[in-house]
């Protein structure tokens, strides 16, 4: 597992990616070192190092007295045929390999993050600048295996308000929820183990489980919640070791499980001796009073994973695992074995943001904006004949599709439409990606913060006019 990238690496990669995507053309002059440092809120040293690295890779040319210029489009030209095929075809792995890598000209209607302008309302840049001004002895050490103590103490206090007493040493800081999943899979499970997951569910979790040799078994989730009778039957038949579940703001349905269902989930977990892994990444987009499996269980059989990519900034890559005391050492051992410690600079920056009273007001504004966008997007999708799979309770998404007709090609409509949309600069997320076997579907996951865009709605109207009438 790779360690956290430096600011120099992030900046140089961003510029190189813009050249590869054609956003920065040959001959374009970049801002001066000082201008770029001021614009990004980083040191001039960081920018100078990044520019020097790009000159060494022949992405930029340095002209004395004139500045730095894009040397050529060689980065894009040297991409392999396989890379080009992935970026222009909505293949099975397109979402994971290209949704994150596209230039800003792409309308990412199916992505998993807020618009850049929304993140700008928090003061993360100032927090990051402050975090880099730490004493030299901190820079000369790897930090604590569990992560920065200040952030763990802050999180323990906040989690304690809804989970009951939580000690800071029950928290392991990670590079995000995905990294937290890695620790759980390697620390609690063995290759060949069966695990239960929600279907539809988070596509990257499905891929991670398979990479670790685990056998994911889908439990249906729909507008009514999790199919608990099916969960009971599958647990009896397959004897899984764990259940991976999202209580609040489910991805992709954006529904929240009701308290009665949560009690039954815990009863079934007790009956079948399951670890319950609660993905809590979307909680801040719902509000502090939403129900919690970890809160009902008191961190005995439930581990809860959270992070801040959805609210502070995607690039921050800070998350946590809150777990029973007996699991701290096994999970921390995996963390150190696979990547040593996490970035204390990022963790200090996250702590500064979370400790600022203005952050709560920022979250309230984000929740209000999402609610407004959600209402508009659902109405717009219904206007073009699409039907939501479930009415979202909170979060980023709404899933919707055209009702399936008798025509057999209708069942695989989503992938075909997504391919057509990509040629028009629109990135959709077909429902296929959220099914364990990626079977064809006729629905999509829309990000409500991006989907209220005239380009998308015009495109969907054209598609709807071609569909056979009921």
N, C-alpha and C positions, 0 to 999 in steps of 0.2 A: 504494500500500500504506500502510495507516495505521500510525502510530508506536505504541509500547507505551502502553497506557492507564495513567493515574496511579492511585494508591491512592484519591484522591478520586473519580475516575470509576468505579472498580470498586465502591466502596461505594455510591455513589448509584445506579448501575445495578442493584446487587443489591437494594436497597430498592425501587426502582421496579418491578423484576421481580416481587418478592414481592407488591406491591400489585396488579399486573396479574393475577397468578395467583390472587389471592384469599387468599393466606396471611396477608396483613396487611389487615384489614378497616377500613373507615371508622370513625374514632373511636379506633383503637388508639393507645395512648401508647407511643412508642419510648423505649428507655433514654436516660438523660441523656448529654450529650456525654462526660463523664468515664467513665461506666459503659461506654458503647460502646467508647471508646478502650481501656479496661482489658481488656474482653472480647476485642477483636480484636488487641491488642498493637500498636496504632498510636498516633500522637500525637493529642492533643485537637484540634490544628489541623486535621488530616485530617478528623476527624469533623465538626467545626464547618463546614468548607468544604462537605462533602458535604450536610449538613443544609440549609445556606443555599441550595445549588443546587436541592435538592428543594422548598424553599419557593418559590423563584422559578418552578419548573415546576408549582406548585400541586399537588404530590403530597403535601406535608406542610403543616401549618399550625403556626406558632409562637405559643404563648400565653404571655405574659409571666408569669413566676413558676410556670408549670405545666409547660412543656416542649414537646416536639414531638409532634404527633398526625397520623395519616393523615387527610388532608382528605376524600378521597372515592375511589371506585373509578373515577375518570375515565380513568385510564390504560388499564384493561381495556376500558372502554366505548368508547374511541376507536380501538381496534384495528380494522383494516379487515376487511371480509368475507373477503378473500383470506387474511389472517393467521389468522382463525378457522377457515377451511376447512382450512388446513394443519395446525393443531394438533389437529383432531378427526378427520382422515382420514389413513390410512397411505398417503400418495401417494408418487410416485417420489422426491420430495425431502424427505420427512418426516424421515428419519434425520438429515440434515445440518442442517435448519432447526429441529427441535423437540426432539430427544433432549437437546440441550444447554440448552434453554430452559425445560424443564418444572420445576414446583415440586418440593419434596422429598417431597411426598405420593406421587409417582409411583414405582412399583417399576421401576427402570431395569434390568431383567434382561438387556437386550441392549447396555448401554452399554460404553464403553471405558475406564473408570477404576475405581480402588479405592473402597471405601466411605470416607466422610469420617473415620470413627473410626480406620481403619487409618493414614491419613496423619498423624493426631494423634500417633502414636508417634514421629515424627521431630521435630527441634527447629527446624523451618523458621521459626516465628514469631520465635524468639530471633535466628536468623540474619538475618532481614529487618530486625528492629529495629537490629541492629548495622550492617547494610549502609547504613541511612539516615543513620548518624552519620559520614558521610564528610566530608572537608574541603571547604570552600566552593569551591575551585578546580575540584574534580571536578564539582560540581553546575552550575558555570558553563560547562562544556564539553560537547560531544557525545560525547566518548570516542573510542577508537581505531576505525578502520573494521573491523578484524578482531574487535573485542570486547575485553573486559577481560583484560589480560595475565595477571593472577593465575590466572584460571580456565583460560585457554588453556595455561598452563604446567602446571597440575595435570592437565588432561586429556591433555596430551602425555606426561606421565610414565606415567599409567595406561594409555593406549593403547599406549605403547611396550612395555609388558610382554607384550602379545600380538601386536602388529603389527610389532615391530622398531623401530628408531629413528624417532621422529616428532618433528619440530620444532614448537614452539608456533606458528610462522608458517605451518604447513600447516593450521591450524585457523581456521575462520571461524565466529564465534558467530552464532546466529540466534534468532528468536522461537519456535523449536521445529522439529521435523522437517518439518512442512508448509511452513514458510518456507524450509527448506533445499531442499526439492523445487523451490520457485519459483526459487531461485538457479540450480539445475542446469538447469531447463527453459529459462530465459532466457539462461543463460551458455554452454550447450553445444549446444543444439538450435535448430532453426529451424521455423517453422510449416510443416506439410506433412510433416515427418519422421515415419517410423514408429518405434515403440518397442515392445518386448516387455514384458508384465506378466504376473504370475501370475493364474490364474483358477481358483477364486474368489480375490479379492484385495481390497485396501483400497479401499473405495468412494470415499473422498475423493481418492485419487490418480487414479482414473479420471476424476473430474470435473475435477481440475486439468489433466490432460493435454489434455482436450478444450478447456478454456478457453484454452489456449495454442496451439490449432490443430494439435495433434499427433494422430497416428493410433495409438491403443493396440491391440495385437494380443495376444490371450490365449493363454498357454501353460498347459495343464492342470497343476494341482497337486492331489494327492490323498494318501491314506494312505501311498503308496509314495514320495512326494516329488515332485519336478518331472519332468515328461515330457520328458526330454532329447532323445529322438529327434524329438519334435514341435518342440522348440526349434530343433534343427538344420534341420529341413524349413522352418519358418516363416522362419528367418533367411535361408535361400537364396531363398525365394520373395519376401520383402518388403524385404530389405536394410535392416533397422532400424539406427538409430544407437546405441541403448542398450537395456539390460535393467534393469528395476527389479525387485528381488528382496529377500525377507526370509529370511535364513538361520536365525535363531533366533526361536521363538515366533511363527510366521506368523499374520497376521491375514487370515482368521478361524479357521484350523484349529488354531493353536497347536502346530504340528509344527516340528521342527528338521531341517534337511537333514544327511545323513551326509557324512563327509569324502570318501568316494569320489565322491559326486555333485558336491561343490564343486570337486574337481579337474577333473571333466569340464566343469562350467560354465565354468571359466576357460579350458580348452582350446577350447571352442566360441566364447567371447568373442574369443579370439586369432584363431581361424580366420575369424570374420566381422567382425572389427574393431569390436567393440562396447564402448562404455563400460558399466561395471557399476555401478549405483547400489544400494548395500546399505543397506536400512532396518534400523537396529540398535536401534530404540527399546525392544525388549523384552528386550535382553540381560541387564540387571540382574535380571530376574525369572527367569532361567534359571541364571545363575552364570557366573563368570569363565572357565571352562574349555570352554565351548561353542565349536564350530568357527566360523571367521570367514573369509569370502572375502577381506577386506582383509588379514587376517593371512597368508594364503597368497600373496597377490599383492604385498604390501609397498607398497600405495598407488601402484601404477603405472597400472593401467587401472581399478581399483576406487576409487570414492568411498564412504565410509561415513558415514551420517547417524545421529545419536543425539540424545537429549534426556532430560528429567527429569520430564515431566508424569505418567508412570506410577509414579514412585517418590517424588519429593519433594512435588509438589503440581501439579495440573492448571493452576492459575492462574499458575504461575511463568513459563511460556512462555520457557524457555531451552533452546536446543539447539545443535548444531554440525554443520559439514561438515568432515570430514577428507579432504584431497584431495592429488593429486600437486602438487609445487611449481609446475609450469607453469600450473596452473589457478587458483592463488590470486588473481592479479590480475584475470582475467576475472570470477570469481565475486564478488570484493569490489567490483568496479566496478558490477555489477548490484545488489548490496546497497545501495550508496550511492545509486544512481540511483533506486531504488524506495522507499526508506524511511529513508535515512541510517543512523545507527548504531543499535545495539540498546541496551537498558536496562542501564547499568552497575550500577544498584542491584540489579536482579534477578540479574545475573551475579555480583556480589559475594556476595549471599545464597546462591546455589547453591554458590559456591566454599567458603563457610564450612561448609555442610552436608557437602559431599564430603570436606573435609579433616578432619572430626571422626571419630575412630576408632569412635565409636558408630554411625556411619552404616552401616558394614559389618554390625554386629550387627543393626541394624534391617532391612537387606535380607535377612539370613538368616531373620529371623522372618517377613517378608512371604512369602518363598519357601515356608517351612514351612506357613504358613496357607493359601496358594494350593494347595499339594499336598493338604492335608487337605480343603479345600473342593472341589477338583477330583474327588477320589475319591467324595465324597458326592453331588455333583451328577450325575456320570456314572451312579452307581448309581440315583439317584432318577429320572433320565430313562429309563433302561432299564426301571424298574419300571412306567412308564406306556406302555411299548411303543415307545419311541423308540430309534433306532439311531444311534450316533455315525458321522459321515462318516470320522473318523480318531480314534484315541486320542491325545489331546494329550500332548506331551512336557513342556511347561512353559507359562508365560504365563497369560493371563487367561481364555482362552476354551475352550469345547467347542462343536462344531457337531453338531447331531443333528436327526433328523426321523423321521416315521413312514414305514415302507416304502410305496412307491407301489403302489396297487392297480390294478385294471383300470379303475375309474371315472375318466373324463377329468378330472373336477373335482379329483381328488386331486393332480394335477400342480401346481395353483395354490393349494394349501392354505395355504401359509405366509402369504401376504398376507391371506387371509380370516381366519385365526386371529389374526393380529396386530391386525387391525381390531377383532375381538371383544374381545381382551385389553385394548386401549386404553380401551374403555368401562368396564372394571373397574379402571382405574388401573395397568395393567401395560404397560410399554413393551418390546416384543419387537423383535428385528432379523431380519426375514425374509431367507432366503438370496438372494432376488432382488437385494438391494442390493449384493451382492458379485460379481455377474456383470456383465460388460461391457455386455450388452444388457438387463440387468435382466429377463431372461426368468423366468417363473414357476417357483418351486421348492416343495418340500414340507419344507424344513428351515430351521433358525434358528441364529443365533449366540447362545450364552448366555455371559454373564460369570459365571464360577464364584464370584466373590466376592459376587455379588448374588443368584444364582439359587437358592441353598439356602434358599428362603423358602416357608413353608407356603401363602401366597396363590398363588404361581406354581404350585406342585405340585398344589394343589386344582383350579386352572383347567385344567391340562394333563390331569388325570384325567378331568374332565368332557368335554373335547374327545375324548379317546381312547375314551370309552364310545360316542360317536356314530359313530365311524369304522367302515366295513365290515370285517368279519373276513376274514382271508386264507383 
